[in-house]
């Protein structure tokens, strides 16, 4: 009995597949072939995998439904029709899924992180660097001594010429410019005009006036923006009075 059932099953499968013929297909995404993707004939359960050119071959007939699936693509079904066999190969286009990165962390690039300078070494602004160069003591090039320390020729000449004094002033100016930049981060020019009631033509003058104030400068240095705002309100009252007294 079991043998008879086996023979009937073989005959049924043979009859089921006799009217199917090889279908040449190719899986693409745009103009690129999709490699290593599975194609299954839902009517027969036959499954194949695309090769390096995205091609595959499998038995099929009109009315069959082919499903394309795999990692990185959106599963899609294709119905087999008479026109399907007219194409050589039959092009089946799928959508490749884009993977979204949860988070990208980019560390701040600094001379220290690049290994150009030792860690924790003081970093100088352009004005600080110029002043340091002009004032450096160099035992190797010393031509005189001061308090028992050898002083470079350039340091002596710069001191005599007044260049060091000029560079110190430049450094102070740079510090004020940095402070003004911080103030602009706390109050916009429009807010200074509308909220602090400073006339538009006096805004820049008010900013220089504010960074001259020791308490305001200290608040900016410690990044205490709330205290800096409080100081600016009081300074605005004083500055407006100065304008009115002119």
C-alpha positions in Angstrom: 0.0 0.0 0.0 2.8 2.4 0.9 4.6 1.5 -2.3 1.4 2.4 -4.3 1.1 5.7 -2.6 4.8 6.5 -3.3 4.3 5.7 -7.0 1.1 7.9 -7.2 3.0 10.7 -5.5 5.9 10.5 -8.0 3.5 10.5 -10.9 1.6 13.5 -9.5 4.9 15.5 -9.0 6.0 14.5 -12.5 2.7 15.7 -14.0 2.8 18.8 -11.9 6.3 19.8 -13.2 5.9 18.7 -16.8 4.3 21.9 -18.1 6.8 24.2 -16.4 9.9 25.4 -18.2 13.1 27.1 -17.2 12.7 30.8 -16.5 15.8 33.0 -16.8 15.7 35.9 -14.5 17.8 38.7 -13.0 17.3 40.6 -9.7 18.4 44.3 -9.9 18.1 47.5 -7.8 18.3 50.4 -10.2 21.1 49.6 -12.5 23.0 47.3 -10.1 22.6 43.5 -9.8 21.6 42.2 -6.4 23.8 39.2 -5.4 22.9 36.4 -3.0 19.2 37.0 -2.9 16.6 34.2 -2.8 13.8 33.6 -5.3 11.1 31.0 -4.4 8.3 29.7 -6.6 5.3 29.7 -4.2 3.5 27.2 -6.4 6.1 24.5 -6.2 8.4 25.5 -3.3 11.4 25.6 -5.6 14.0 28.0 -4.3 17.2 29.4 -5.9 19.8 32.0 -5.1 21.1 34.7 -7.4 24.7 34.5 -8.6 27.4 37.1 -8.8 25.5 38.8 -11.8 22.2 38.7 -10.0 20.9 35.9 -12.3 18.9 32.8 -11.5 17.1 30.0 -13.4 14.0 28.1 -12.1 11.1 26.1 -13.5 7.9 28.2 -13.8 4.7 28.7 -15.8 2.0 31.3 -16.3 0.1 31.9 -13.0 3.0 31.1 -10.7 4.0 33.6 -8.1 7.7 34.2 -7.5 8.8 35.8 -4.2 12.1 37.6 -3.9 13.6 38.0 -0.4 16.8 38.3 1.5 18.9 40.4 3.8 19.0 44.1 2.9 16.0 44.2 0.5 12.2 44.6 0.8 10.5 41.3 0.0 8.5 41.5 -3.3 6.2 39.1 -5.3 6.2 38.8 -9.0 3.4 37.1 -11.0 4.5 35.0 -14.0 2.7 35.7 -17.3 3.3 34.9 -20.9 5.3 38.2 -21.2 7.6 37.0 -18.5 9.1 34.3 -20.7 9.4 36.8 -23.6 12.2 38.6 -21.7 15.7 37.1 -21.7 16.4 37.5 -18.8 13.2 38.5 -17.0 14.3 41.6 -15.0 12.9 41.8 -11.5 13.6 45.0 -9.6 13.7 45.2 -5.8 14.3 48.0 -3.3 17.5 47.9 -1.2 16.9 49.0 2.4 19.0 51.8 3.7 20.4 51.3 7.2 20.2 54.2 9.6 23.0 54.6 12.1 21.7 55.3 15.6 24.4 57.6 16.5 27.7 59.0 15.2 30.1 60.4 17.7 32.8 62.6 16.3 35.5 63.5 18.8 36.9 67.0 18.6 40.1 67.1 16.6 42.8 69.0 18.5 46.6 69.1 18.3 46.6 66.9 21.4 44.3 64.2 19.9 46.6 64.1 16.8 49.6 63.7 18.9 51.2 66.9 17.7 51.6 68.3 21.2 51.8 66.7 24.7 48.5 66.3 26.5 47.5 69.1 28.9 49.9 71.5 27.4 48.6 75.1 27.3 47.2 76.1 24.0 47.9 79.7 23.0 45.8 82.1 21.0 47.5 83.9 18.1 48.1 87.0 20.2 49.3 85.0 23.2 51.7 83.1 20.9 53.2 86.3 19.5 53.7 87.8 22.9 55.3 84.6 24.2 57.7 84.4 21.3 58.7 88.1 21.7 59.3 87.6 25.5 60.8 84.1 25.6 64.1 83.7 27.4 66.6 81.6 25.5 69.7 80.4 27.3 71.3 79.2 24.1 71.2 82.6 22.5 71.8 84.7 25.6 73.9 87.8 25.3 73.3 89.2 28.7 71.8 88.3 32.1 68.9 89.6 34.1 68.6 88.5 37.8 71.0 85.7 37.0 69.0 84.4 34.0 70.3 84.5 30.4 68.1 86.7 28.2 67.8 86.3 24.4 68.8 89.1 22.1 65.3 89.3 20.6 63.7 89.7 24.1 66.0 92.6 24.9 65.5 94.3 21.6 61.7 93.8 21.8 61.6 95.3 25.3 63.7 98.3 24.2 61.7 98.9 21.1 58.4 98.7 22.8 57.2 95.8 20.7 56.4 93.7 23.8 54.2 96.5 25.1 52.4 96.7 21.8 51.9 92.9 21.8 50.4 93.0 25.3 47.9 95.6 24.1 47.1 93.3 21.1 46.5 90.4 23.6 44.1 92.6 25.7 42.3 93.6 22.5 42.0 89.9 21.5 40.6 89.0 24.9 38.0 91.7 24.6 37.0 90.5 21.1 36.6 86.9 22.5 34.5 88.3 25.3 32.3 90.3 22.8 31.8 87.1 20.9 30.5 85.4 24.1 28.2 88.4 24.7 26.7 87.9 21.2 26.0 84.4 22.2 24.0 85.6 25.1 22.2 88.5 23.5 21.6 89.2 19.8 22.0 92.7 18.5 18.2 92.8 18.1 17.7 91.8 21.7 20.2 94.4 22.9 18.1 97.1 21.1 14.7 95.8 22.0 15.2 94.4 25.5 18.1 96.5 26.9 17.0 99.6 25.0 20.4 100.4 23.6 20.1 102.5 20.4 21.2 100.5 17.4 24.1 102.9 16.5 25.5 102.4 20.0 25.3 98.6 20.2 29.0 97.9 19.4 30.1 100.7 21.8 27.9 99.1 24.6 29.6 95.7 24.0 33.1 97.2 24.5 31.8 99.0 27.5 30.4 95.8 29.0 33.6 93.7 28.6 35.5 96.5 30.4 33.4 95.7 33.5 35.4 93.4 35.7 32.3 91.6 37.1 30.8 91.0 33.6 34.2 89.8 32.3 34.5 87.4 35.2 31.0 86.0 34.6 31.9 85.4 30.9 35.2 83.8 31.8 33.4 81.3 34.1 30.7 80.8 31.5 28.0 81.9 34.0 25.6 83.2 31.4 22.8 84.0 33.9 25.1 86.2 35.9 26.4 87.8 32.8 22.8 88.6 31.7 22.1 90.2 35.1 25.2 92.3 34.8 24.3 93.4 31.3 20.9 94.7 32.4 22.6 96.9 35.0 25.3 98.1 32.6 22.7 98.9 30.0 21.0 101.3 32.4 24.4 103.0 33.2 25.3 103.2 29.5 22.0 104.7 28.4 22.5 107.4 31.1 26.0 108.1 29.7 24.4 108.5 26.2 21.8 110.8 27.6 24.4 113.0 29.4 26.3 113.6 26.3 
